[in-house]
Amino acid sequence: MKDIADIRADFPILKREVYNKPLVYFDNGATTQKPQCVLDAVDEVYKSYNGNIHRGVHFLSDMSSEAYEQSREKVRSFINASKSQEIVFTSGTTGSINGIAFSFGESYINKGDEIILSRLEHHANIVPWQMMCERKGAVLRVIPINDKGEIILEEYYKLLSSKTKLVSVTQASNALGTILPLREIIAAAHSANVPVLVDGAQGIQHGIVDVNAMDVDFYVFSGHKIYGPNGIGVLYGKEKWLAELGPFQGGGDMVDKVTFEKTTYNELPFKFEAGTMNYPAAIGLAKALDYVSDIGREDIASREKELLSYATDRLADIKDLRIFGTSDHKISTISFHLKNIHQYDTGMILDKMGIAVRTGTHCAQPVMDRYGIDGTVRASLCFYNTKEEIDFLVKGIEKVKSMFA
Ligand code: PMP
């Protein structure tokens, strides 16, 4: 793997100081920082070939369209989808799930049907389904979790029934870090003829994702969590599903022929891309995927595993610190709580030391309710973090404790 100093040098923001202290960025679960090559790729679009895609016959539009379609192909190969028609660009994970919840609901859901989610879901994988259920008279069923923050598979198997129309689960919990047993979840759903959507917002950046090997029906993620720009996301769907589903937005580019009496839709994947897409961000995302591939996805996974193990050991040594999410299968995210100290106080004191952590419910209130807490402090690490930074976090936590002693 590339030397850590060289990796860090790729990310301009990591050089900055906050409150005259070096930035220690441990909020990668919320959004990752961007390497220079991604910033350059987006800049280059606006500086030298910006033209609206799929619209004009002119030089710039052609160039932008081609770069956008090459980005789609890059995403296809990154997640090993069979065809680029199966890759739809969206605004992000939230946009992708809302889209599928709408289209799937319209096509397949009737009164009394059931959708299975897990207790670990981010609000983005709860609320769109809830809205759809309200529209259609359908019901959400929830896979419970144990004290370690792992889903209870036996309970999932019991929930699957002839009423189940879809299973939608996260690849990894953003609040606790737990990695879900997707192989078992997908196999059981498929043996009951039920499709599965995987929310990859906290999965794609931590290792190799192969949608073909997973045999997943829908896989969604956000560009900004994998070192790409904001405002771009991906919706992968097996061709058979995308071909059957209706569009979730209407507008320019997603149509074939429009009259006031009737509109016919464009072919895949354009049927799902209404209006001017965020093509500069898609082009930036493709560059981010190149960057991650160049660093090496297996190397990223093993480095993050090492950082997780180091941080977990160091934090576990701190008296009165409780870690939430203690599964053996975790992404490099650690959620914790200090006895008798509110997470916002901890977060604010760490901030003044230059350490960026997330505090609160992490858009996963049902997870917090499961433990009867109103939030945690979350340090989400990634490959550009260092053990020295983790040591500094430990120092920060000790300082917080001494201030409240
Ligand atoms: N799902 C999970 C598991 C997430 O962690 C997040 C972002 N925190 C989302 C969905 C939503 O992603 P976005 O805000 O980029 O749409």
Residues whose N, C-alpha, C, O or C-beta is under 5 A from the ligand:
A	BS01	PMP	G29 G92 T93 T94 G95 H122 A124 T170 A172 N174 D199 A201 Q202 S222
